[in-house]
């Protein structure tokens, strides 16, 4: 029986183990979620909003405790862990404040007599399959809008952050959420497939790898279930001229290295035009060279370990493949002081036959490309099988808008890098997934847009 395990990535020490749920426990969880839905969906928007406000209060009271769990389980630097906890509170608060308006009936202007309105209603219990890189944020951006909408949720978290998973469930219980409205399940893949296929479950949201997304999408499609998939990314960072190069380099380093580079929206491919290539590369490489990993529990640490030795092994194999085929490492490219550490790395001369060109580099490795023109930059940016986000740096706002319109991505940032916010839609195209989270768009994904037509 596979277990959920807390392993300290700094030391490799197994700190706690939790048994996987039995099949009977999974069936009971689905049943509780279904029963709870029958009541939760009939509660008023005001009641649900008030409940989320209570969750926010408890969440903020528990902020330090919640942050320390992230540092312990996946090595997130404590300052960044506190930032994630704060963002989650803001997301929950956003839906508490705005959810009622999202539920207002829409009156349609129609031909003919009578009236027509569209109601936004819940659809039922949902399964959320969540990753380890942002253990609270990924859950909250799925759960908060759906709880406000009136759905109930069953959350299957990553197996290496079980204490974060339990902390979220305990917090909702402490805040007074009715039993069965939010349920954590320590399930395996076969049990997840069974939950998705269960007729009581009406949808599934996954944040994870392409492979996991393909498997979940196939099962959901077979059983006619609504699905949202937030998958990988290999976001381009386009440098088109020399507008405030210092600020551009600082943004590049920060966006590549936050969370140890373990973010789907981290900039991973740096595409730089000839005129500023040498200056950007020199400054960027020097800044990456100066980054030294530290103790994630120290508030001064900005870069700690990766989540596991396995994550380091995968990243090292991608770098080694590139070097073996002719790429050059300008800085980094080596393992750190223990199994879960890897140096901040800059790669150049990467070509299409290398894994680093087409695969997601989920860690502190940046690939820098040289291009001759705006047109070439756009072409290279769009070569990726992914289409999540992009950053465009230019002194010409019109150029920024022109380039953004031609990039095959779900989110484009001009003179800035991807930042999650409660009121901004999040999601991508191509192999980066389907559907949106956050904002009004995320609220509507698992809703029934019911037409009510009155003829007389």
Buried (B, 14 or more C-beta within 10 A) or exposed (E): EEBBBBBBBBEEEEEEEBEBBEEEBBBBBBBBBBBBBEEBBEBEBEEBBBBBBBBBBBBBEBBEEBBBBBBBBBBBBBBBBBBBBBBBBBBBBBBBBBBBEBBEEEEEEEEEEEEBBBBBBBBBBBBBBBBBBBBBBBBBBBBBBBBBBBBBBBBBBBBBBBBBBBBBBEBBBBBEBBEBBBBBBBBBEEBBBBBBEBEBBBBBBBBBBBEBBEBBBEBBEEBEBBBBBBBBBBBBBBBBBBBEBEEBBBBBBBBBBBBBBBBBBBBBBBBBBEEBBEBBBEBBBBBBBEBEBBBBBEEEBBBBBBBBBEBBBBBBEBBBBBBEBEBEBBBBBEBBEBBBBBBBBBBBBBEEEBBBBBBBBBBBBBBBBBBEEBEBBBEBBBBBEBBBBBBBBBEEEEBBEBBBEEBBBBBBBBBEBBEBEBEBBBBBBBBBBBBBBBBEBBBBBBBBEEEEEEEE
